[in-house]
Amino acid sequence: MRTRHYVVGIVAASLGFFVDLYDIIIVSVVRQSSLLGVGVPEGELLSKGVLLLNAQMLGMLIGGFVWGILGDKKGRLSVLFGSIFLYSITTLATAYAPNYSVFLALRFLAGVGLAGELGAGITLVSEQMPQHKRGLGPAIIGSCGMLGALVGAWIGGRYSWQFTYQLGGLMGFALLFLRLGVLESSLFEALKKRQQFSMRSNLALIFGNPYHLRRYVAVILMGFPGWFVNGVVMTFTPEIAQSMGMNPVPSVAKVFTMFFLGFTFGDFSCGLVSQWLQSRKRAILLYLSVFALLTATYFAIGRLSLQVYYGLFLLMGVSVGYTIVLLTNAAEMFGTNIRSTVTTSALNLLRASVIPQSLLFSALTPAFGAATAAAFTGVCSLGVAFWAFTQLEETFHKNLDFID
């Protein structure tokens, strides 16, 4: 019976991450066509595109704290149901946005909804699974979820931006009904019987304790490279490739497809490597180091041909697979009373790292060109990530039945 519980949880979380990544990717893939469709002038596509991306990420940032705290107060399942409902209704409405202002507001609200999906799913599955298999659940969630990004890239490259958002909203509503058989975490249920926690106490335990805060910040900074390549290099591939002197310019849809093909394998393989090494930290360091080498190679020779350009994104996708092990590590570092708050909010702060990175890229581009601006942003991203790695705790053998 226990095996059935966590298998159902893995399926529900995997489908949630599928929808999550589908939505995040289509915003970038149909960026230009959707902005033109809601009346944005062609000369403002870059600036309005950055604002659009950052509005959704800001929604995720706010939603990360809201859903995370609700997950620790009301249960992991309350987040899985509430977040997907908000996402579904706002994403479906996005397809009918009459102008840029409404489009921006709906994307912000969709970001709030998306914020609860992966963090709550990983928290639930990590608490349901036995310790010796715990790394496999998130690896399966990550690899299956990545298929959502591939579907988003494929749909966004072939159909209208309106249909792309309509499909996202309808998939969300379908997932809402499929989750009816998922059970709550037994660790949370046991904790709920013992004591209650307020929203204030959850945040105070994280931000008021230097030890907890240092590890929490480290998780966020470790995720910077993933959102550098996703939110800067891939999203603004037309501008960066043109700055590199490439002609023809690579297809954004194909860049996303290649990257997430690699990411699908990277998530699962890093989880397996973590199990084989019996270490979260060593698996993370291995994949992060490979990503750093590939990023340097991209800026050095990525311009040589479309085949080299796409091939490097395939390999970078594999190396960024460390992020799912990082989120598992985050869930394992903190007690049951704040685990959902930490995992869900850290994930979305990690995603929101695209805001300072895209702003830095945007600020440097007029003076140095898009390629140089992206390279400098990447160096900063990798620098903070390698420092953050030194602050992580090894959690492979840790028992999760504890509170902070």
N, C-alpha and C positions, 0 to 999 in steps of 0.2 A: 504493500500500500504506500509506503514512504517513497519507493522508487517512482511509482505512478505520480505522486504529488510533484516531485521535482522535475519529472519529464514534462508534465503539463505546464509547469512554470517556465521551463526552458522554451517550449514551443510558443507560449504567450509572449514572453519577453523577446524572442527572436523576431516574431511578426511585428511587435511594437517597434523594434529597432529598424526593421525593414521599412516601415512607414516613415519613421523618423528620418532616416537617411535619404529616402526618396524625396521628401520635402526639401531638405537642406540642399540637395544637389540640384533640383529643378530651379530653385531661385537663381543659381549661377548659370545653369545651362540655357534657360530662356530669359536671362537678364535683359539682353538687348531687345528682343522681340516684345517682351511684356512691357518694358518701359516705353517703347515706341507706341505700343497699343493703348497705353493710358495717357498719351499726349506729351511725353517728354521729348524735347528737341534732340536731334542727333548729336549736337555739340555738347550736351549735358549728360550723355550716357555714362561716362566714367564717374563724375561727381555724384550723380543721383544713384548710380549703382552702388557706390561705396556707402551712401546713406541708407539705401535699402537693406544691404547686407548687415550693416551695423544696427539698424532698427530691429531686425529679427533676432540678432544676437543679444541685444539689450533685453528683449522679451524673454529670451532663454535665461539670461542672467537673473532677472527678477523672479521668473518662474522656478529657477533652480532652488532658491531659498524657500519660496512658498510651498512647492510640492515636497521638498525635502523635509521640512518641518512637519507638514501634514502627514507624511509617511511615518514619522516617529511618534506622532500624537494619535493618529486615527488608523494607521495601518498601511502596509505596502499596497494592498489591493485598492484602497481608496484613491491612491495616486494613479494607479494603472487605469482606472475607469474615468476619473475626472479629467486627467490630462488629455486622453485620446478624444474625449467628447469635445473639449474646447478646441483642440487642433482641427478636428473634422469639420466643425461648423464654420470656422473662420477660413479654412483652406478652400472649402467649396464656395464660400462667398467671394474669395479673391478672384475667381474666374469672371465675376460680374462687376468688378470694381470700375466705377465710371471715370475716375481720375487718379492722379498720382497720390494725392493726400489720403484718399480712402484706401488705395492699394497699400500704402505705407502703414497705415493704422492696422489693417487686417494682418499684414505680415508680422507686425509687432505682437498682436494677440496670438497668432499661430505659434510664434516663438515661445510665448508663455506656456502654451499647451504642450508643445514638443519637449519642454524642459524636464518633464517628469518621467518620460518613457524609459530611457536606458538606465538611469540611476536606480529607479525603483525596481526594475527588472533584475539588475545585477545584485542588488541588496537581497531581494526575495530568494533568488536562486542560490546565492552564496550561503544563506541561512538554512536553506532546505537540504542542501547536498552534504554528504559525508566528507570529512576533512581530506581524505586521500584522493577524492575525485573533484574537489572544489574548483580547481583551475580549468577543468574541462567544460563546465557549464557556460561560463562567460565566453570561452573560446568558440563554442558552438553558436552562442547568441551573436557574437561579433561577425563570424563568417557568414551566417545566414542573413544577418542584417545588411551586410554589404551588398547583397543581391538587390536590395532596395535602391542603392546608389546606381547600380548598373541599369536597372529598369528605368530609373529616373533619367539617366543620361540617354538611354535608347529612346524613350518616349519623347523627351524634350527635344531631341534632334530630328524627330520625324513628324510630330504633330503640333498643332497650334498651342500657344501658351495657355489659352483658356481650357482646352481639353486636358492639358497636363495637370492643372490645378483641380479640375473637376474630378479626375480620376483619383488624385490624392485624397480629396475629401471623402469620396465614396469608399475607398479602401479603409479609411479610418473608422467609418461607421460600421463596416463589416467586422473589423477587428473588435469593436466594442462588444458585439454579441458573442464572438468566439471566446471571450474571456470569462464567460459565466461559470465555467467549470474549474477555475483556478482557486486554490485554497491559500489562506493567509499563512505567513511564516509562524512556525511553532515557537521560535525564540521570541518573536514579538508578542505573541499571545501570552506566553509565560511572564514576560516583563510587564505587560499591561495589568496583569492580576496583582503584581507586587507593588507597583507605584505609578504615579502619573507625572508627566513632565510638561512644563509650560514652554511656549515658543521662546520666551526670554532665556530660560535656563539652557535650552539647547544651544543657542548662539553664544551664550556666556561661556559655556563649557569649551567651545571651540576658540573664540576670540579672546577670552579672558585667561587662557592657559597657554603660556609661551611654548610649551612642548607640543601641545596639540596644534597650535597655530603654525608652528614651523613645518610640521609634517603636512598639514593641510595646504599651505602655500606651495610646498615642494611638489605636490601632486599637480597643482594647477600649472606651475612653470614647466614641469616635465612635458606637458601637452602642447606647449607653444609650437614646436616644429611641425606637428601634424596640421595645425591650423594655419601655419605659414604657407605650407605647400597647397593646402586646400583653398584657403580664403584669399590668398594673394597670388601665388604663381599660377594656379589653375584657373581661378576666376578671371584673372586679367591676362590670360595667355595671349589674346590678340594684341594687346598693347606691348607686352614684354617681348613676344616673338618679333614683332615689327621693329622694336628697338634693337633687337639682336641682328636685324638685317635679313630676316627670313622672308622668303617669297616663293611659294604661297605661305600664308600664315596657317599654323595648325588649327584644326577644328576643336573648339571647346568641348563639344560633346564627345569626341574621340579621346581627348586628353582625360576626361573624367572616366570614360569607359576603361581605358588602359589602367589608370591609377586604381580604380576600385576592383578591377580584376585581380590586381596584385594584392590589394588590401584584404580581399576575401581570403586569399591563401595566407596572407601575413598574420591575420588575427588568429586563425586556427593553428598555424604552425608555431607561432610564438607561445600559444597556450600549451602545445605539446612539448616544446623545448623547455618551458618552465616546469612541466611535470617531470621531464627526463632529468633536468638539472636539479630538481627539488629545490628550486630557488626562483622567486619572482625577480629579484634584483639583477641576477646575472643574465637572465633572459632579456630584461629591459635594456641593460647596458649593451649587450651584443647587437640588438636591433637598432638602437639609437646610434651606435658607432657606424654601422653600415649606412644608415640614412645620411649621416654627416658626409661620408665619402661620396655617396651618390649625388648629393646636393652640389658639392664642389664640382663633380663631373658634369652635371647639368649646365652650370654656368660656363664651364670651360669648353665643352664640345656639343652641347645640346643644339646649337644652331646649324650643325653640319648637314642635317637632313631631317625630313619628317620622320623617317624610320628611327633614327637615333633619338629624336625628341620624344616620340611615343614610347619607345623602349625604355627610356630612363624613367618615365612616369610609371610604367609597369613595375619596375624594380623598386622605385621609391614607395609605391603602394605596399609592396611586401614588407619593406623595412619599417614602415609606420605601424605595422601590426602590433607593435609593443604597447599601444595605447589601451587595448582591452585588458592586458595583464596589469597595466598601471591602475586601471579602475578596480580590478580585483584586489590589488594591493591596498588601494584606498579603503575599500569595504572591510578588509581584514584588519586594518590598523586601528579602527575605532570601535567602541562598544555598541551594543545593541540599542542603547538609548539615544545615540546620535548618529548611528550608521547611515540611515537614510538621508539625514540632513547633510552629512559630509559627502556621501557618494553623489547625490543628486546635485547639490550646489557646486561641488568641485568640478563635476563634469561640465556644467554650464558656464562656470567661470573659465574653465579651460577653453570651451568653445568661444566665449566672449573675448579670448585673447586675440581673435581676429580683429577686434576693434582697434587696439593700439597698433597692431601690426599693419593693418590696412591704412590707418591714418599716417603712420610713418612712411609707408610706401608712397601714398598719395602726396605727402608733403615734399618728399625728395625727388619725385619724378620730374617736375618742371625744370629743376636745376641740373639733374644728373642723367635723366633718361630712365625709362621704366626698368630696363635690365639691371643697371647699376643700383637703382633704388631697391629692387627686389633682392639683389645679392647682399646688400648691406643689412636689410631687414632679416635675411636668413642667418647671417652671422650673429646678430643680436639674439635671435630666437634660439639658436643652438647653444650659445654661451650660457644663457640662463638655465637651459635644460640640463646641461652637464653639471652645473653647480647644484641644481635641485636634486639630482640623482644622489648626491652625497648625503642628503637629509632623509632619504627614505629608510624605512624599517623593513627588514626581512620578515615576511609573514607566512611563509609556505606551511609551516607546521603549527600555526597558531590556532588555538581553540577560540571559536567566536562567541561562546556563551559567557560573556562578561559585559560589564557596564563601565562607563567612564564617569 
